[in-house]
């Protein structure tokens, strides 16, 4: 990665994607985790009610019960879901979600077997699920409202924090004699987008929220290009910080796809092992960086790069077993990993 590319990436990082986990970033991390937990609580409640409706339906059409296994899995799901409140990091949440997905996968297989054994009718089952959700609509709406209120508050506060950091960067450059007129103008455009973001969040429209975030991203890239022309020397610390952020987001995406592949019945043992190793090396990198050990962080980051290479190769081997949307997702992931690895080779 060239110096100018690094400048652009760092500025995008500062304004749009504040996911690093260093001491100064704890407020951002806490807000991101809080939002994810609120969403998980809402979704878990919907899953619980749906699972209960499935059990009730199967009890109704079965002459000899047989739903003990499903009831046990539902209890396991409830117990696991209740643990989310104690989690404080993205990695812990990722592991927690993975465990919930595994429980629901087992539940789905058992329910499918009982449906076949008892000649269950899918439309009747869906109707019962809908009735169960309607019966508990008030409680579910409370959780939905809590999620959107939490998301709104945290998204806006995170944007304020990141815009403030970007402003600090420009003021530092100005203090060092750089002309920041154009950069400041672009940052002011980004600040104006806050009202659009607020409106989208008030409307509880995720599509609009993402659209505004993409607009902010575009302006952030332009801001990075302007700063590039200033020939700013990016400190090694910022480059390492950037790659920690990118790798963290990559591991979240990898984890999601592993869960989807597992649900399809594919053997993901190799992927899970490599992913677990990568998460460990990411934690090592973060810990070294937080403690001020830049050389140690770079060493751990290089280990993480090796883990990503292993993950990319494992996904490439799976490609022949995939088709349709899942194949496209994995192809996109492989391409993203390839680009990231090339960038790490050039900059770290």
N, C-alpha and C positions, 0 to 999 in steps of 0.2 A: 504494500500500500504506500502510495506517495504521501509526502507531507500535506499536500493540498487535499487529498482524499481524506486524510485523517482529520483535518480541520472540519470538513463538511460533516463527517460522521459524528464528531464530538458535539458540534452545535445541534445536530438533529437529536442526539442523545439528551442534551441539556434541556431542550424545549419540549420534546414529545414523549420520549421513552425513559422516564426516570425509574429504572428498576434495579439499580445497583444497591448494594447492601452494606455500605460503610457507615461509620458513626454519624456523619452529617446527613445521611440519607434515611435514618431510622424513621422519621415522620412519614416519609413517602412509603417505605416498606410496610409500616404498620397500617397505613390507609389502604394499600392494595390488598393486604391480607384480610383486613376487616370487611372490605367489599366482597371478596371471594367467599368469606364465611357466611355473610348474609345471603348471598345467592345460593350457596350450598344448603343452608337451612331451609330455604323455600323449596328448592328442588327435591330435597330429601323428604320433606313433608308430603309433596305430591306423590313421590314414589311409594311412601309408606301407605297412603290411602289407596293407591292403585293396587298394591300388593294385597292389602286386606280385602279389597273388592274381589280380586281373583280367588282368594281363599274361600270367601263366602259363596261365590258362584259355584266353585267346584264342590263345596260341601253340599250345596243344594241339588246337584245333579248326580252325586255319587251315592250309591246305596250303602257303602261301607266306610264312608269317610275317606281316609287315605291322605289327608292334607297335613299330617303331623310334620312332615319334612318341610313343607312350605311355611308352616307356623314357626318352626324353629329358625328358618332362614330369616323370616320377618323379624323375629326377636333379635337375631344377630345383627340385622341391618339397623334396627332402632338403637341397640347398644352402641354400635360403631358410630352411627350418625351423631349420637349425643357427645362423642369425644371431640367433635370439631371445635367446640368452644375453647378448648385448652391449647389449640395449635397456634403457632406464632410466626411460621415461616412458609414460604411458597413450597419448599421441598417437602415439609411435613404435610401440607395440604395435598400435594400431588400424591404422596404415598397413601394418604387417607382416602382420597377419591378412588385410587386404584383398588383399594380394599373394598369399597362400596360397590364398585363396578363388578368385581369378582363375585360378590354375594348376589347381586341382581342377575348375573349371568347364570349362576347355579339355580336361582329361583325360576328363571325363565325356562330352563331345560326341564326342571321338575314339573312345572305347570303345563308345558307342552305335552309331556308324557301323560299326565292325568287327563288333559283335554282329549287326547286320542283314545285313551282307555275308556272314557265315559261318554264318547261321542259329543263332546262339547261343541257349542255353536259360537263362533267368534263374534258374530254381531250381538248376540245376547250378552256375551262377556263384556264387549265394549260398552254396551248400554249400562251394565251394572257398574263398570268403572266410572262412567260419566255421572251416574246417579250418586255414587260415593263422593266424587269430587264436588258435586253440587251441594250435597248435604253438609260438607265441611268447607264450603266456599268462604264463609266469613273468616274462619281461622286462617285459611290459605291466603286470603287477601291481606290479612294483617301482616303475614310474612312477606308477601309481595311488596306491600307498601314500605315495610322496613328495608327491604333490599334496595328499592329505588331511591328512598331517602338517603340511605347510606352511600349508594353509588353516586348520587348527585353531589352530596357534600364532599366526598373524597376526591372525585374526579376534578371538581373545580378547585379544591384546595391544592391538589397535586399540580394542576396547571399553574396556579399562582406561585407555588414554590419554584417550579422549573423556569417560569418566565423571570422570576426574580433572580435566579442563578444566571440565566442568560444575560440579564441586565448587568449583573455584577461583572461578567466576563467582558462586556463591551466597555464598561467604565474602567476596568483595569487596562484594557487596550488603549483607551483614550488617555489615561494617565501616563502611558508609556509613549505617547506622541503619535498614535495612529489616528487617522481620520475615520471616525465611525459614523459619519452622517448617513450614508446609504444603509449600513447595517442597522442603525437605530430606527430608520424609517421602516425597514422590513419587520423589525421586532414590534413596532407599534401596530402594524397590520395584524400580527399574531395576537397581540393583546386585544384587538377589537373583535377577534373571533370568539372571545370568551362569552359574549352575550349570545352568539349563535349556539355555542355548546350548552349554555344554560337553558336556552329555549328547547333544545332537543331533549335534554334530560328532564325538563319539566313535562314535556309531552310523552315521556317514557317510550321513546321511539329509538330502539337500538340502531336501526338503519341510519337514521338522521345523525345520531351520535357518532357513528363510525364515519359517516360522510364528512362531518365537521372535523373530526380528528385527521382524516386524510387531507383536508384542506390545510390544516395546521401543519401537517407533515410537509406538504408541498412548499409552504412558505418557509418552513424551517430549512429545507434543502436550499432554497434561494438564499436564505440568510447565511448558510454555510458557504455557498459559492462566493458571496460578497466578502466574507471574512477570509476566504481562500486568497483573494486578490491582495489582502493585506500582508500575505507571506508570514503568517503567524507560525512560530515554532511550537508544535504541540508537545508538551511534556510527556515523557514515557509513562508517567502515572496515569494520564488521561487516556492513553492508548490502551493500557492494561484494563482500566476501568471500563472502557467501551467494550472490550472483548468479553469481559465478565458478564456484562449486560446481555450482549448478543448470545453468548453461550447459554446463559440462563433461560432466555426465551426459546432457544433451539431445543433445550432439554424438555421444556414444558410441551412444546409441539410434538417432540418425539414420544413423550409419555402418552399423550392423547392418542397418537396413531398406534402405539403398541396395544393400548386397551381395545381399540377398534379391531385390530388384527386378531387379538385373542378372542374377542367375541365372535369372530368368523370361524374359530376353531383351528387357527394356524398355530404352529409351534413357535412361540416367541421367546423361548428360554434364553437363547443367545442374545437377543435384543435386550431382554430384561437385565441380564448380567452386565452387559456393556453399559447400559443406561445407569445402573446402580453404581458402577465404577466411575462413570462420568460425573454423577452427582457428588460422589465423594471427592473427586479431584476439584470440582467447582468449589466445594466448601473449603478445601485446603487453600485454593487460590484466594478466596474471599478473606479467610482468616489471616493469611500472610499479608495481604494488602492492608487490612484493617490495622495490623500491628506495625505497619510501616516497613515491612520486609519486602521491598520491591523485587529484589533478585529471587527471593523465595516464591513470590507470587508469579513471576515470569516462569520459573521452573515448573510450578504446579500447572500453570496455564499451558505449557508445552505438553505436559502429561495429559491434560484435558483434550488438547488437540489430537493426540494419538487415540484417545477414546472416541472422538468424533469420527476419525478415519475408520475405526473399527465398526462403528455404528453405520456409517455410510456403506461400507462394504457388505455388512449384514443385510441391509435393506436392498442393495443391488442383487444379492443372491435370492431374495424373496420375489423379485419382480416377475419371474416366470410363472409364479403361482397366483398372480393377481390380475384383476380385470376391472373394467368400469371405473367408477368414481374412486374406489380405493387405489387402483393403479395410478390414477392421476394424482392423488394426494401424495403417494409415496414418491412418484417421479418429481413432484414439486419439492418435496422435502430433500431428496437427494441433490437436486440442483442447488437448493439453498445451502446445504452443507458443503457442497463443492465450492461455492462462492466464498463462504465463510472461511474455509480452510485455506483457500488461495490468499485471502486477505490477511489471515494470521501469519502465513508464511512470509509475506512481504513486510509486515509491520512489527511482529513480536520478536 
